[in-house]
């Protein structure tokens, strides 16, 4: 069984996973969308619009 299949099975069974904020114990502040999603312009626009972690400075 692949790792993603195992993780999905755990999720379907109701297991809760830690969020990025819980792992870092603080918000993730990203200055540039490139750092979050790479050079794809469409993904950068989506990250700017929808990510709760993307903060404009």
C-alpha positions as CSV (number, residue, x, y, z in Angstrom):
1,X,0.0,0.0,0.0
2,X,1.4,3.4,-0.9
3,X,2.0,6.0,1.8
4,X,-0.7,8.4,0.4
5,X,-3.2,5.5,0.6
6,X,-2.3,4.8,4.2
7,X,-2.7,8.5,5.1
8,X,-6.0,8.7,3.3
9,X,-7.2,5.6,5.2
10,X,-6.2,7.2,8.5
11,X,-8.0,10.4,7.5
12,X,-11.2,8.4,6.6
13,X,-11.0,6.6,9.9
14,X,-11.2,10.0,11.7
15,X,-7.6,10.5,12.7
16,X,-6.7,14.2,13.1
17,X,-3.5,15.5,11.8
18,X,-1.5,18.5,13.1
19,X,-1.7,21.8,11.1
20,X,1.4,23.8,10.0
21,X,0.6,26.3,12.8
22,X,0.5,23.5,15.4
23,X,3.8,22.1,14.2
24,X,5.5,25.5,14.1
25,X,3.7,26.9,17.2
26,X,3.1,30.1,15.3
27,X,1.8,31.4,11.9
28,X,3.8,30.7,8.8
29,X,4.8,34.1,7.4
30,X,5.8,34.0,3.7
31,X,7.1,37.1,2.0
32,X,6.8,35.8,-1.6
33,X,4.4,33.3,-3.1
34,X,7.3,31.8,-5.0
35,X,8.5,30.4,-1.7
36,X,5.1,28.6,-1.2
37,X,4.2,27.3,-4.6
38,X,7.2,27.8,-7.0
39,X,7.2,29.6,-10.3
40,X,3.8,28.7,-11.6
41,X,1.9,32.1,-11.9
42,X,-1.5,30.5,-11.6
43,X,-0.6,28.7,-8.4
44,X,0.9,32.0,-7.1
45,X,-2.3,33.8,-7.7
46,X,-4.3,31.1,-6.0
47,X,-1.9,31.1,-3.0
48,X,-2.3,34.9,-2.7
49,X,-6.0,34.7,-2.8
50,X,-6.7,31.6,-0.6
51,X,-3.8,30.9,1.7
52,X,-4.3,31.9,5.3
53,X,-0.5,31.7,5.7
54,X,0.4,34.2,3.0
55,X,0.9,37.6,4.6
56,X,1.7,40.7,2.5
57,X,4.5,42.9,4.0
